[in-house]
Amino acid sequence: MPYYVYRIHTDNRDNHLVNYFEYFSDAQKFEENLKSVRHLEGHDYFITMFFAENDREAEIKANDLRPHPKLL
């Protein structure tokens, strides 16, 4: 079961798949590490991890997590 770690942008840029993992614990550790680095850098995105059945479902979920829809 894949767990995806995404960088979800709060601006008009595309979301970015950072990595994916078979095991929840591995994905959670990776996510926590990225969140600590992101906090120090102060970028306009947030890091999140979630389960998805496949890459396409993960992309849809990531887009649904955006605080504002991406402008075309």
All heavy atoms as a GROMACS GRO file, in nm:
protein
  627
    1MET      N    1   0.084  -0.118   0.000
    1MET     CA    2   0.000   0.000   0.000
    1MET      C    3   0.088   0.124   0.000
    1MET      O    4   0.163   0.145   0.094
    1MET     CB    5  -0.090   0.002   0.122
    1MET     CG    6  -0.189  -0.110   0.124
    1MET     SD    7  -0.331  -0.078   0.229
    1MET     CE    8  -0.272  -0.140   0.383
    2PRO      N    9   0.083   0.203  -0.105
    2PRO     CA   10   0.172   0.320  -0.113
    2PRO      C   11   0.124   0.439  -0.031
    2PRO      O   12   0.006   0.474  -0.030
    2PRO     CB   13   0.173   0.353  -0.262
    2PRO     CG   14   0.051   0.291  -0.318
    2PRO     CD   15   0.011   0.179  -0.227
    3TYR      N   16   0.218   0.499   0.036
    3TYR     CA   17   0.198   0.624   0.109
    3TYR      C   18   0.279   0.730   0.038
    3TYR      O   19   0.399   0.713   0.015
    3TYR     CB   20   0.243   0.609   0.255
    3TYR     CG   21   0.156   0.512   0.329
    3TYR    CD1   22   0.187   0.377   0.334
    3TYR    CD2   23   0.040   0.556   0.390
    3TYR    CE1   24   0.105   0.288   0.401
    3TYR    CE2   25  -0.043   0.467   0.458
    3TYR     CZ   26  -0.009   0.332   0.462
    3TYR     OH   27  -0.090   0.245   0.528
    4TYR      N   28   0.214   0.837   0.000
    4TYR     CA   29   0.275   0.942  -0.079
    4TYR      C   30   0.307   1.063   0.008
    4TYR      O   31   0.226   1.102   0.091
    4TYR     CB   32   0.180   0.985  -0.191
    4TYR     CG   33   0.158   0.876  -0.294
    4TYR    CD1   34   0.067   0.773  -0.273
    4TYR    CD2   35   0.229   0.877  -0.414
    4TYR    CE1   36   0.048   0.674  -0.368
    4TYR    CE2   37   0.210   0.778  -0.509
    4TYR     CZ   38   0.120   0.677  -0.485
    4TYR     OH   39   0.101   0.578  -0.579
    5VAL      N   40   0.423   1.120  -0.016
    5VAL     CA   41   0.461   1.244   0.051
    5VAL      C   42   0.465   1.352  -0.056
    5VAL      O   43   0.540   1.341  -0.154
    5VAL     CB   44   0.598   1.232   0.122
    5VAL    CG1   45   0.636   1.364   0.187
    5VAL    CG2   46   0.595   1.118   0.224
    6TYR      N   47   0.383   1.453  -0.039
    6TYR     CA   48   0.369   1.560  -0.138
    6TYR      C   49   0.405   1.695  -0.079
    6TYR      O   50   0.387   1.719   0.040
    6TYR     CB   51   0.223   1.569  -0.185
    6TYR     CG   52   0.197   1.504  -0.318
    6TYR    CD1   53   0.171   1.369  -0.326
    6TYR    CD2   54   0.199   1.578  -0.436
    6TYR    CE1   55   0.144   1.308  -0.448
    6TYR    CE2   56   0.173   1.519  -0.558
    6TYR     CZ   57   0.146   1.384  -0.564
    6TYR     OH   58   0.121   1.326  -0.684
    7ARG      N   59   0.453   1.781  -0.166
    7ARG     CA   60   0.469   1.923  -0.136
    7ARG      C   61   0.349   1.991  -0.202
    7ARG      O   62   0.338   1.996  -0.324
    7ARG     CB   63   0.602   1.973  -0.193
    7ARG     CG   64   0.631   2.117  -0.161
    7ARG     CD   65   0.771   2.156  -0.202
    7ARG     NE   66   0.786   2.145  -0.346
    7ARG     CZ   67   0.901   2.115  -0.407
    7ARG    NH1   68   1.010   2.093  -0.339
    7ARG    NH2   69   0.906   2.109  -0.538
    8ILE      N   70   0.258   2.041  -0.119
    8ILE     CA   71   0.135   2.105  -0.168
    8ILE      C   72   0.157   2.255  -0.169
    8ILE      O   73   0.179   2.317  -0.065
    8ILE     CB   74   0.015   2.071  -0.077
    8ILE    CG1   75   0.001   1.920  -0.055
    8ILE    CG2   76  -0.113   2.134  -0.134
    8ILE    CD1   77  -0.033   1.841  -0.178
    9HIS      N   78   0.150   2.314  -0.286
    9HIS     CA   79   0.176   2.458  -0.300
    9HIS      C   80   0.052   2.540  -0.268
    9HIS      O   81  -0.060   2.500  -0.297
    9HIS     CB   82   0.228   2.490  -0.439
    9HIS     CG   83   0.371   2.455  -0.455
    9HIS    ND1   84   0.472   2.540  -0.420
    9HIS    CD2   85   0.430   2.342  -0.497
    9HIS    CE1   86   0.588   2.481  -0.442
    9HIS    NE2   87   0.566   2.361  -0.488
   10THR      N   88   0.076   2.654  -0.207
   10THR     CA   89  -0.032   2.746  -0.175
   10THR      C   90  -0.042   2.859  -0.277
   10THR      O   91  -0.124   2.949  -0.262
   10THR     CB   92  -0.011   2.805  -0.034
   10THR    OG1   93   0.114   2.872  -0.030
   10THR    CG2   94  -0.014   2.695   0.071
   11ASP      N   95   0.042   2.854  -0.379
   11ASP     CA   96   0.038   2.954  -0.486
   11ASP      C   97  -0.004   2.884  -0.616
   11ASP      O   98  -0.068   2.781  -0.612
   11ASP     CB   99   0.174   3.025  -0.498
   11ASP     CG  100   0.289   2.929  -0.527
   11ASP    OD1  101   0.263   2.810  -0.558
   11ASP    OD2  102   0.404   2.972  -0.519
   12ASN      N  103   0.035   2.936  -0.728
   12ASN     CA  104  -0.008   2.884  -0.857
   12ASN      C  105   0.084   2.773  -0.912
   12ASN      O  106   0.059   2.722  -1.019
   12ASN     CB  107  -0.018   2.999  -0.958
   12ASN     CG  108  -0.106   2.961  -1.074
   12ASN    OD1  109  -0.205   2.889  -1.057
   12ASN    ND2  110  -0.073   3.009  -1.192
   13ARG      N  111   0.186   2.737  -0.839
   13ARG     CA  112   0.276   2.632  -0.888
   13ARG      C  113   0.215   2.494  -0.871
   13ARG      O  114   0.127   2.473  -0.788
   13ARG     CB  115   0.411   2.639  -0.815
   13ARG     CG  116   0.487   2.766  -0.853
   13ARG     CD  117   0.622   2.771  -0.789
   13ARG     NE  118   0.600   2.797  -0.646
   13ARG     CZ  119   0.691   2.776  -0.553
   13ARG    NH1  120   0.809   2.727  -0.585
   13ARG    NH2  121   0.665   2.804  -0.426
   14ASP      N  122   0.266   2.400  -0.948
   14ASP     CA  123   0.218   2.262  -0.940
   14ASP      C  124   0.263   2.198  -0.810
   14ASP      O  125   0.372   2.226  -0.758
   14ASP     CB  126   0.274   2.179  -1.056
   14ASP     CG  127   0.215   2.216  -1.190
   14ASP    OD1  128   0.101   2.266  -1.192
   14ASP    OD2  129   0.282   2.193  -1.292
   15ASN      N  130   0.180   2.109  -0.758
   15ASN     CA  131   0.220   2.028  -0.644
   15ASN      C  132   0.333   1.936  -0.688
   15ASN      O  133   0.351   1.910  -0.807
   15ASN     CB  134   0.102   1.944  -0.594
   15ASN     CG  135  -0.008   2.029  -0.539
   15ASN    OD1  136   0.016   2.135  -0.481
   15ASN    ND2  137  -0.132   1.985  -0.556
   16HIS      N  138   0.406   1.885  -0.592
   16HIS     CA  139   0.523   1.804  -0.625
   16HIS      C  140   0.525   1.677  -0.540
   16HIS      O  141   0.523   1.684  -0.417
   16HIS     CB  142   0.650   1.886  -0.599
   16HIS     CG  143   0.775   1.811  -0.625
   16HIS    ND1  144   0.820   1.781  -0.750
   16HIS    CD2  145   0.865   1.758  -0.539
   16HIS    CE1  146   0.934   1.713  -0.741
   16HIS    NE2  147   0.962   1.697  -0.613
   17LEU      N  148   0.528   1.562  -0.608
   17LEU     CA  149   0.547   1.435  -0.539
   17LEU      C  150   0.692   1.428  -0.496
   17LEU      O  151   0.782   1.432  -0.579
   17LEU     CB  152   0.514   1.318  -0.630
   17LEU     CG  153   0.552   1.179  -0.578
   17LEU    CD1  154   0.477   1.147  -0.450
   17LEU    CD2  155   0.526   1.075  -0.685
   18VAL      N  156   0.716   1.422  -0.366
   18VAL     CA  157   0.852   1.418  -0.314
   18VAL      C  158   0.903   1.275  -0.312
   18VAL      O  159   1.015   1.246  -0.354
   18VAL     CB  160   0.861   1.482  -0.174
   18VAL    CG1  161   1.003   1.479  -0.122
   18VAL    CG2  162   0.807   1.623  -0.176
   19ASN      N  163   0.819   1.182  -0.262
   19ASN     CA  164   0.857   1.042  -0.254
   19ASN      C  165   0.736   0.960  -0.218
   19ASN      O  166   0.633   1.014  -0.177
   19ASN     CB  167   0.967   1.023  -0.150
   19ASN     CG  168   1.059   0.908  -0.181
   19ASN    OD1  169   1.023   0.817  -0.256
   19ASN    ND2  170   1.177   0.910  -0.123
   20TYR      N  171   0.746   0.829  -0.233
   20TYR     CA  172   0.640   0.740  -0.186
   20TYR      C  173   0.703   0.618  -0.122
   20TYR      O  174   0.818   0.583  -0.150
   20TYR     CB  175   0.542   0.703  -0.298
   20TYR     CG  176   0.602   0.625  -0.411
   20TYR    CD1  177   0.599   0.486  -0.411
   20TYR    CD2  178   0.662   0.690  -0.518
   20TYR    CE1  179   0.654   0.414  -0.515
   20TYR    CE2  180   0.718   0.619  -0.622
   20TYR     CZ  181   0.714   0.481  -0.621
   20TYR     OH  182   0.769   0.411  -0.723
   21PHE      N  183   0.627   0.557  -0.033
   21PHE     CA  184   0.678   0.448   0.050
   21PHE      C  185   0.575   0.337   0.061
   21PHE      O  186   0.455   0.363   0.057
   21PHE     CB  187   0.709   0.500   0.192
   21PHE     CG  188   0.814   0.608   0.194
   21PHE    CD1  189   0.778   0.741   0.175
   21PHE    CD2  190   0.947   0.577   0.213
   21PHE    CE1  191   0.873   0.840   0.176
   21PHE    CE2  192   1.042   0.676   0.215
   21PHE     CZ  193   1.006   0.807   0.196
   22GLU      N  194   0.623   0.218   0.082
   22GLU     CA  195   0.534   0.104   0.103
   22GLU      C  196   0.480   0.103   0.245
   22GLU      O  197   0.367   0.062   0.269
   22GLU     CB  198   0.609  -0.026   0.075
   22GLU     CG  199   0.525  -0.149   0.088
   22GLU     CD  200   0.598  -0.275   0.052
   22GLU    OE1  201   0.705  -0.268  -0.011
   22GLU    OE2  202   0.548  -0.382   0.089
   23TYR      N  203   0.561   0.150   0.338
   23TYR     CA  204   0.523   0.142   0.480
   23TYR      C  205   0.494   0.279   0.539
   23TYR      O  206   0.569   0.374   0.516
   23TYR     CB  207   0.633   0.073   0.560
   23TYR     CG  208   0.661  -0.067   0.512
   23TYR    CD1  209   0.776  -0.096   0.439
   23TYR    CD2  210   0.570  -0.169   0.537
   23TYR    CE1  211   0.800  -0.224   0.392
   23TYR    CE2  212   0.594  -0.297   0.491
   23TYR     CZ  213   0.709  -0.324   0.418
   23TYR     OH  214   0.732  -0.451   0.373
   24PHE      N  215   0.387   0.284   0.618
   24PHE     CA  216   0.345   0.408   0.682
   24PHE      C  217   0.457   0.469   0.766
   24PHE      O  218   0.481   0.589   0.761
   24PHE     CB  219   0.222   0.381   0.770
   24PHE     CG  220   0.178   0.500   0.849
   24PHE    CD1  221   0.100   0.599   0.791
   24PHE    CD2  222   0.216   0.515   0.981
   24PHE    CE1  223   0.060   0.709   0.863
   24PHE    CE2  224   0.177   0.626   1.055
   24PHE     CZ  225   0.098   0.723   0.996
   25SER      N  226   0.524   0.387   0.846
   25SER     CA  227   0.627   0.440   0.938
   25SER      C  228   0.740   0.507   0.862
   25SER      O  229   0.791   0.611   0.905
   25SER     CB  230   0.681   0.330   1.029
   25SER     OG  231   0.739   0.226   0.952
   26ASP      N  232   0.780   0.452   0.748
   26ASP     CA  233   0.885   0.514   0.667
   26ASP      C  234   0.838   0.648   0.611
   26ASP      O  235   0.912   0.747   0.612
   26ASP     CB  236   0.927   0.422   0.552
   26ASP     CG  237   0.993   0.295   0.599
   26ASP    OD1  238   1.048   0.293   0.712
   26ASP    OD2  239   0.991   0.196   0.523
   27ALA      N  240   0.715   0.651   0.562
   27ALA     CA  241   0.660   0.775   0.506
   27ALA      C  242   0.645   0.880   0.615
   27ALA      O  243   0.676   0.998   0.593
   27ALA     CB  244   0.525   0.747   0.441
   28GLN      N  245   0.603   0.839   0.732
   28GLN     CA  246   0.584   0.933   0.842
   28GLN      C  247   0.717   0.995   0.886
   28GLN      O  248   0.726   1.116   0.906
   28GLN     CB  249   0.518   0.863   0.959
   28GLN     CG  250   0.484   0.955   1.073
   28GLN     CD  251   0.416   0.880   1.186
   28GLN    OE1  252   0.450   0.766   1.216
   28GLN    NE2  253   0.318   0.945   1.248
   29LYS      N  254   0.821   0.916   0.897
   29LYS     CA  255   0.954   0.969   0.934
   29LYS      C  256   1.004   1.067   0.829
   29LYS      O  257   1.056   1.173   0.862
   29LYS     CB  258   1.054   0.854   0.950
   29LYS     CG  259   1.031   0.772   1.073
   29LYS     CD  260   1.127   0.654   1.076
   29LYS     CE  261   1.087   0.555   1.182
   29LYS     NZ  262   1.167   0.432   1.176
   30PHE      N  263   0.987   1.032   0.702
   30PHE     CA  264   1.031   1.118   0.593
   30PHE      C  265   0.954   1.251   0.596
   30PHE      O  266   1.012   1.358   0.583
   30PHE     CB  267   1.011   1.046   0.461
   30PHE     CG  268   1.067   1.118   0.343
   30PHE    CD1  269   1.202   1.117   0.316
   30PHE    CD2  270   0.983   1.186   0.255
   30PHE    CE1  271   1.254   1.183   0.206
   30PHE    CE2  272   1.034   1.253   0.146
   30PHE     CZ  273   1.170   1.251   0.121
   31GLU      N  274   0.822   1.242   0.614
   31GLU     CA  275   0.738   1.361   0.621
   31GLU      C  276   0.781   1.452   0.736
   31GLU      O  277   0.795   1.574   0.718
   31GLU     CB  278   0.593   1.320   0.641
   31GLU     CG  279   0.498   1.437   0.661
   31GLU     CD  280   0.363   1.396   0.714
   31GLU    OE1  281   0.355   1.292   0.784
   31GLU    OE2  282   0.267   1.468   0.688
   32GLU      N  283   0.803   1.397   0.852
   32GLU     CA  284   0.843   1.477   0.968
   32GLU      C  285   0.975   1.548   0.945
   32GLU      O  286   0.992   1.665   0.981
   32GLU     CB  287   0.850   1.389   1.092
   32GLU     CG  288   0.715   1.346   1.142
   32GLU     CD  289   0.722   1.242   1.253
   32GLU    OE1  290   0.834   1.204   1.294
   32GLU    OE2  291   0.615   1.199   1.299
   33ASN      N  292   1.068   1.478   0.882
   33ASN     CA  293   1.198   1.539   0.851
   33ASN      C  294   1.180   1.656   0.754
   33ASN      O  295   1.238   1.764   0.775
   33ASN     CB  296   1.294   1.435   0.794
   33ASN     CG  297   1.430   1.492   0.769
   33ASN    OD1  298   1.489   1.556   0.856
   33ASN    ND2  299   1.482   1.469   0.650
   34LEU      N  300   1.102   1.637   0.650
   34LEU     CA  301   1.079   1.745   0.554
   34LEU      C  302   1.008   1.864   0.617
   34LEU      O  303   1.038   1.979   0.585
   34LEU     CB  304   0.997   1.695   0.435
   34LEU     CG  305   1.070   1.608   0.334
   34LEU    CD1  306   0.975   1.569   0.222
   34LEU    CD2  307   1.192   1.679   0.277
   35LYS      N  308   0.914   1.836   0.705
   35LYS     CA  309   0.841   1.945   0.771
   35LYS      C  310   0.936   2.030   0.856
   35LYS      O  311   0.922   2.152   0.860
   35LYS     CB  312   0.728   1.890   0.857
   35LYS     CG  313   0.607   1.850   0.778
   35LYS     CD  314   0.496   1.800   0.869
   35LYS     CE  315   0.371   1.770   0.790
   35LYS     NZ  316   0.262   1.724   0.878
   36SER      N  317   1.030   1.968   0.921
   36SER     CA  318   1.124   2.045   1.004
   36SER      C  319   1.214   2.133   0.917
   36SER      O  320   1.242   2.247   0.952
   36SER     CB  321   1.206   1.953   1.093
   36SER     OG  322   1.293   1.873   1.017
   37VAL      N  323   1.256   2.082   0.804
   37VAL     CA  324   1.340   2.160   0.712
   37VAL      C  325   1.258   2.272   0.648
   37VAL      O  326   1.303   2.385   0.638
   37VAL     CB  327   1.401   2.070   0.602
   37VAL    CG1  328   1.470   2.152   0.496
   37VAL    CG2  329   1.497   1.971   0.665
   38ARG      N  330   1.135   2.242   0.608
   38ARG     CA  331   1.048   2.340   0.544
   38ARG      C  332   1.021   2.456   0.638
   38ARG      O  333   1.021   2.570   0.599
   38ARG     CB  334   0.916   2.274   0.504
   38ARG     CG  335   0.825   2.367   0.426
   38ARG     CD  336   0.699   2.389   0.506
   38ARG     NE  337   0.620   2.492   0.447
   38ARG     CZ  338   0.588   2.604   0.509
   38ARG    NH1  339   0.628   2.627   0.630
   38ARG    NH2  340   0.516   2.695   0.453
   39HIS      N  341   0.999   2.426   0.765
   39HIS     CA  342   0.972   2.530   0.864
   39HIS      C  343   1.089   2.628   0.872
   39HIS      O  344   1.070   2.748   0.881
   39HIS     CB  345   0.945   2.468   1.000
   39HIS     CG  346   0.919   2.568   1.107
   39HIS    ND1  347   0.802   2.642   1.110
   39HIS    CD2  348   0.993   2.611   1.211
   39HIS    CE1  349   0.807   2.724   1.214
   39HIS    NE2  350   0.920   2.707   1.276
   40LEU      N  351   1.209   2.577   0.863
   40LEU     CA  352   1.327   2.662   0.870
   40LEU      C  353   1.341   2.749   0.746
   40LEU      O  354   1.387   2.861   0.752
   40LEU     CB  355   1.453   2.577   0.889
   40LEU     CG  356   1.462   2.500   1.020
   40LEU    CD1  357   1.585   2.409   1.018
   40LEU    CD2  358   1.469   2.595   1.138
   41GLU      N  359   1.300   2.697   0.631
   41GLU     CA  360   1.318   2.769   0.505
   41GLU      C  361   1.204   2.867   0.477
   41GLU      O  362   1.222   2.961   0.402
   41GLU     CB  363   1.332   2.669   0.390
   41GLU     CG  364   1.456   2.584   0.403
   41GLU     CD  365   1.463   2.476   0.298
   41GLU    OE1  366   1.368   2.462   0.217
   41GLU    OE2  367   1.563   2.405   0.295
   42GLY      N  368   1.084   2.842   0.532
   42GLY     CA  369   0.972   2.935   0.517
   42GLY      C  370   0.916   2.946   0.377
   42GLY      O  371   0.881   3.056   0.334
   43HIS      N  372   0.903   2.837   0.305
   43HIS     CA  373   0.849   2.840   0.169
   43HIS      C  374   0.696   2.847   0.169
   43HIS      O  375   0.632   2.830   0.271
   43HIS     CB  376   0.894   2.716   0.092
   43HIS     CG  377   1.041   2.717   0.064
   43HIS    ND1  378   1.099   2.799  -0.027
   43HIS    CD2  379   1.141   2.646   0.120
   43HIS    CE1  380   1.230   2.779  -0.029
   43HIS    NE2  381   1.258   2.686   0.060
   44ASP      N  382   0.640   2.870   0.051
   44ASP     CA  383   0.495   2.882   0.037
   44ASP      C  384   0.431   2.750  -0.005
   44ASP      O  385   0.360   2.742  -0.104
   44ASP     CB  386   0.459   2.994  -0.059
   44ASP     CG  387   0.523   2.975  -0.195
   44ASP    OD1  388   0.604   2.882  -0.211
   44ASP    OD2  389   0.491   3.053  -0.285
   45TYR      N  390   0.459   2.647   0.069
   45TYR     CA  391   0.398   2.517   0.049
   45TYR      C  392   0.394   2.445   0.183
   45TYR      O  393   0.454   2.490   0.279
   45TYR     CB  394   0.474   2.433  -0.053
   45TYR     CG  395   0.617   2.403  -0.015
   45TYR    CD1  396   0.648   2.296   0.069
   45TYR    CD2  397   0.721   2.481  -0.062
   45TYR    CE1  398   0.780   2.269   0.105
   45TYR    CE2  399   0.852   2.455  -0.028
   45TYR     CZ  400   0.880   2.348   0.055
   45TYR     OH  401   1.010   2.321   0.090
   46PHE      N  402   0.320   2.335   0.186
   46PHE     CA  403   0.325   2.252   0.305
   46PHE      C  404   0.348   2.107   0.263
   46PHE      O  405   0.320   2.069   0.150
   46PHE     CB  406   0.199   2.267   0.391
   46PHE     CG  407   0.070   2.229   0.324
   46PHE    CD1  408   0.019   2.100   0.338
   46PHE    CD2  409  -0.002   2.321   0.250
   46PHE    CE1  410  -0.100   2.065   0.278
   46PHE    CE2  411  -0.122   2.288   0.191
   46PHE     CZ  412  -0.171   2.159   0.204
   47ILE      N  413   0.400   2.031   0.353
   47ILE     CA  414   0.432   1.890   0.330
   47ILE      C  415   0.323   1.806   0.394
   47ILE      O  416   0.282   1.831   0.507
   47ILE     CB  417   0.568   1.853   0.393
   47ILE    CG1  418   0.680   1.939   0.336
   47ILE    CG2  419   0.597   1.704   0.376
   47ILE    CD1  420   0.711   1.916   0.190
   48THR      N  421   0.277   1.706   0.321
   48THR     CA  422   0.180   1.614   0.378
   48THR      C  423   0.199   1.474   0.322
   48THR      O  424   0.253   1.457   0.211
   48THR     CB  425   0.035   1.663   0.353
   48THR    OG1  426  -0.054   1.587   0.432
   48THR    CG2  427  -0.003   1.656   0.207
   49MET      N  428   0.156   1.377   0.399
   49MET     CA  429   0.164   1.238   0.360
   49MET      C  430   0.025   1.179   0.365
   49MET      O  431  -0.055   1.211   0.454
   49MET     CB  432   0.257   1.164   0.457
   49MET     CG  433   0.274   1.017   0.428
   49MET     SD  434   0.167   0.910   0.523
   49MET     CE  435   0.216   0.945   0.690
   50PHE      N  436  -0.008   1.093   0.268
   50PHE     CA  437  -0.138   1.029   0.266
   50PHE      C  438  -0.130   0.900   0.187
   50PHE      O  439  -0.038   0.878   0.108
   50PHE     CB  440  -0.246   1.122   0.207
   50PHE     CG  441  -0.210   1.178   0.071
   50PHE    CD1  442  -0.233   1.106  -0.044
   50PHE    CD2  443  -0.152   1.302   0.060
   50PHE    CE1  444  -0.200   1.157  -0.168
   50PHE    CE2  445  -0.117   1.356  -0.063
   50PHE     CZ  446  -0.141   1.283  -0.177
   51PHE      N  447  -0.229   0.815   0.207
   51PHE     CA  448  -0.241   0.689   0.135
   51PHE      C  449  -0.318   0.711   0.006
   51PHE      O  450  -0.414   0.789   0.002
   51PHE     CB  451  -0.314   0.586   0.221
   51PHE     CG  452  -0.354   0.463   0.144
   51PHE    CD1  453  -0.262   0.364   0.118
   51PHE    CD2  454  -0.482   0.450   0.096
   51PHE    CE1  455  -0.298   0.252   0.045
   51PHE    CE2  456  -0.519   0.338   0.023
   51PHE     CZ  457  -0.427   0.239  -0.002
   52ALA      N  458  -0.277   0.641  -0.099
   52ALA     CA  459  -0.354   0.639  -0.223
   52ALA      C  460  -0.332   0.504  -0.290
   52ALA      O  461  -0.226   0.441  -0.272
   52ALA     CB  462  -0.310   0.752  -0.316
   53GLU      N  463  -0.428   0.460  -0.365
   53GLU     CA  464  -0.419   0.331  -0.434
   53GLU      C  465  -0.315   0.332  -0.546
   53GLU      O  466  -0.254   0.228  -0.575
   53GLU     CB  467  -0.555   0.293  -0.493
   53GLU     CG  468  -0.662   0.264  -0.390
   53GLU     CD  469  -0.640   0.131  -0.318
   53GLU    OE1  470  -0.570   0.044  -0.373
   53GLU    OE2  471  -0.693   0.117  -0.207
   54ASN      N  472  -0.296   0.449  -0.609
   54ASN     CA  473  -0.202   0.458  -0.722
   54ASN      C  474  -0.160   0.603  -0.742
   54ASN      O  475  -0.209   0.693  -0.674
   54ASN     CB  476  -0.266   0.400  -0.849
   54ASN     CG  477  -0.398   0.465  -0.882
   54ASN    OD1  478  -0.409   0.587  -0.888
   54ASN    ND2  479  -0.501   0.384  -0.903
   55ASP      N  480  -0.070   0.624  -0.838
   55ASP     CA  481  -0.016   0.758  -0.862
   55ASP      C  482  -0.124   0.858  -0.902
   55ASP      O  483  -0.122   0.974  -0.859
   55ASP     CB  484   0.090   0.753  -0.972
   55ASP     CG  485   0.215   0.678  -0.932
   55ASP    OD1  486   0.230   0.644  -0.812
   55ASP    OD2  487   0.299   0.652  -1.020
   56ARG      N  488  -0.218   0.816  -0.985
   56ARG     CA  489  -0.324   0.908  -1.031
   56ARG      C  490  -0.413   0.951  -0.915
   56ARG      O  491  -0.445   1.069  -0.902
   56ARG     CB  492  -0.407   0.841  -1.142
   56ARG     CG  493  -0.516   0.928  -1.195
   56ARG     CD  494  -0.461   1.048  -1.270
   56ARG     NE  495  -0.571   1.133  -1.311
   56ARG     CZ  496  -0.573   1.264  -1.299
   56ARG    NH1  497  -0.469   1.327  -1.252
   56ARG    NH2  498  -0.675   1.334  -1.337
   57GLU      N  499  -0.451   0.856  -0.831
   57GLU     CA  500  -0.533   0.891  -0.715
   57GLU      C  501  -0.456   0.985  -0.622
   57GLU      O  502  -0.513   1.078  -0.566
   57GLU     CB  503  -0.574   0.766  -0.638
   57GLU     CG  504  -0.663   0.795  -0.520
   57GLU     CD  505  -0.702   0.671  -0.441
   57GLU    OE1  506  -0.717   0.564  -0.502
   57GLU    OE2  507  -0.716   0.684  -0.318
   58ALA      N  508  -0.327   0.962  -0.608
   58ALA     CA  509  -0.244   1.049  -0.524
   58ALA      C  510  -0.241   1.191  -0.578
   58ALA      O  511  -0.252   1.288  -0.503
   58ALA     CB  512  -0.102   0.993  -0.514
   59GLU      N  513  -0.229   1.204  -0.708
   59GLU     CA  514  -0.227   1.337  -0.770
   59GLU      C  515  -0.359   1.410  -0.747
   59GLU      O  516  -0.360   1.529  -0.714
   59GLU     CB  517  -0.200   1.324  -0.920
   59GLU     CG  518  -0.184   1.454  -0.991
   59GLU     CD  519  -0.153   1.436  -1.139
   59GLU    OE1  520  -0.109   1.328  -1.181
   59GLU    OE2  521  -0.174   1.534  -1.213
   60ILE      N  522  -0.469   1.338  -0.759
   60ILE     CA  523  -0.601   1.398  -0.736
   60ILE      C  524  -0.615   1.441  -0.590
   60ILE      O  525  -0.661   1.552  -0.560
   60ILE     CB  526  -0.712   1.300  -0.776
   60ILE    CG1  527  -0.713   1.283  -0.928
   60ILE    CG2  528  -0.848   1.347  -0.727
   60ILE    CD1  529  -0.798   1.168  -0.978
   61LYS      N  530  -0.574   1.354  -0.499
   61LYS     CA  531  -0.582   1.389  -0.357
   61LYS      C  532  -0.496   1.510  -0.325
   61LYS      O  533  -0.537   1.598  -0.249
   61LYS     CB  534  -0.538   1.271  -0.270
   61LYS     CG  535  -0.642   1.163  -0.258
   61LYS     CD  536  -0.595   1.055  -0.161
   61LYS     CE  537  -0.705   0.954  -0.137
   61LYS     NZ  538  -0.667   0.857  -0.032
   62ALA      N  539  -0.377   1.515  -0.383
   62ALA     CA  540  -0.288   1.630  -0.359
   62ALA      C  541  -0.353   1.759  -0.408
   62ALA      O  542  -0.350   1.861  -0.338
   62ALA     CB  543  -0.154   1.607  -0.427
   63ASN      N  544  -0.414   1.755  -0.524
   63ASN     CA  545  -0.480   1.875  -0.576
   63ASN      C  546  -0.600   1.915  -0.489
   63ASN      O  547  -0.626   2.034  -0.470
   63ASN     CB  548  -0.524   1.854  -0.720
   63ASN     CG  549  -0.406   1.858  -0.816
   63ASN    OD1  550  -0.306   1.924  -0.789
   63ASN    ND2  551  -0.417   1.787  -0.926
   64ASP      N  552  -0.670   1.817  -0.434
   64ASP     CA  553  -0.784   1.846  -0.347
   64ASP      C  554  -0.739   1.910  -0.215
   64ASP      O  555  -0.818   1.979  -0.150
   64ASP     CB  556  -0.863   1.720  -0.317
   64ASP     CG  557  -0.943   1.671  -0.436
   64ASP    OD1  558  -0.961   1.750  -0.533
   64ASP    OD2  559  -0.988   1.555  -0.434
   65LEU      N  560  -0.614   1.889  -0.176
   65LEU     CA  561  -0.562   1.945  -0.051
   65LEU      C  562  -0.517   2.090  -0.063
   65LEU      O  563  -0.490   2.154   0.039
   65LEU     CB  564  -0.446   1.859   0.000
   65LEU     CG  565  -0.483   1.720   0.050
   65LEU    CD1  566  -0.357   1.638   0.075
   65LEU    CD2  567  -0.566   1.732   0.176
   66ARG      N  568  -0.510   2.140  -0.184
   66ARG     CA  569  -0.469   2.279  -0.202
   66ARG      C  570  -0.566   2.372  -0.130
   66ARG      O  571  -0.687   2.353  -0.137
   66ARG     CB  572  -0.467   2.316  -0.349
   66ARG     CG  573  -0.362   2.246  -0.432
   66ARG     CD  574  -0.372   2.291  -0.576
   66ARG     NE  575  -0.310   2.420  -0.591
   66ARG     CZ  576  -0.186   2.438  -0.638
   66ARG    NH1  577  -0.114   2.337  -0.674
   66ARG    NH2  578  -0.137   2.559  -0.647
   67PRO      N  579  -0.515   2.473  -0.061
   67PRO     CA  580  -0.606   2.566   0.008
   67PRO      C  581  -0.688   2.650  -0.090
   67PRO      O  582  -0.798   2.693  -0.057
   67PRO     CB  583  -0.514   2.653   0.091
   67PRO     CG  584  -0.379   2.636   0.033
   67PRO     CD  585  -0.376   2.504  -0.036
   68HIS      N  586  -0.637   2.670  -0.210
   68HIS     CA  587  -0.706   2.744  -0.315
   68HIS      C  588  -0.683   2.669  -0.445
   68HIS      O  589  -0.574   2.621  -0.470
   68HIS     CB  590  -0.649   2.885  -0.331
   68HIS     CG  591  -0.646   2.961  -0.204
   68HIS    ND1  592  -0.759   3.012  -0.143
   68HIS    CD2  593  -0.543   2.994  -0.122
   68HIS    CE1  594  -0.726   3.072  -0.031
   68HIS    NE2  595  -0.594   3.063  -0.015
   69PRO      N  596  -0.783   2.660  -0.530
   69PRO     CA  597  -0.765   2.593  -0.660
   69PRO      C  598  -0.655   2.663  -0.740
   69PRO      O  599  -0.638   2.784  -0.732
   69PRO     CB  600  -0.899   2.608  -0.730
   69PRO     CG  601  -0.996   2.645  -0.624
   69PRO     CD  602  -0.919   2.712  -0.516
   70LYS      N  603  -0.583   2.584  -0.816
   70LYS     CA  604  -0.477   2.640  -0.901
   70LYS      C  605  -0.541   2.718  -1.015
   70LYS      O  606  -0.633   2.670  -1.080
   70LYS     CB  607  -0.390   2.528  -0.956
   70LYS     CG  608  -0.275   2.581  -1.036
   70LYS     CD  609  -0.186   2.470  -1.083
   70LYS     CE  610  -0.079   2.530  -1.170
   70LYS     NZ  611  -0.004   2.431  -1.240
   71LEU      N  612  -0.493   2.839  -1.039
   71LEU     CA  613  -0.543   2.920  -1.150
   71LEU      C  614  -0.478   2.872  -1.278
   71LEU      O  615  -0.359   2.844  -1.282
   71LEU     CB  616  -0.509   3.067  -1.126
   71LEU     CG  617  -0.567   3.128  -0.998
   71LEU    CD1  618  -0.516   3.269  -0.981
   71LEU    CD2  619  -0.719   3.124  -1.003
   72LEU      N  620  -0.556   2.864  -1.383
   72LEU     CA  621  -0.502   2.819  -1.513
   72LEU      C  622  -0.445   2.933  -1.592
   72LEU      O  623  -0.471   3.045  -1.577
   72LEU     CB  624  -0.611   2.750  -1.593
   72LEU     CG  625  -0.667   2.625  -1.528
   72LEU    CD1  626  -0.782   2.571  -1.609
   72LEU    CD2  627  -0.560   2.519  -1.512
   0.00000   0.00000   0.00000
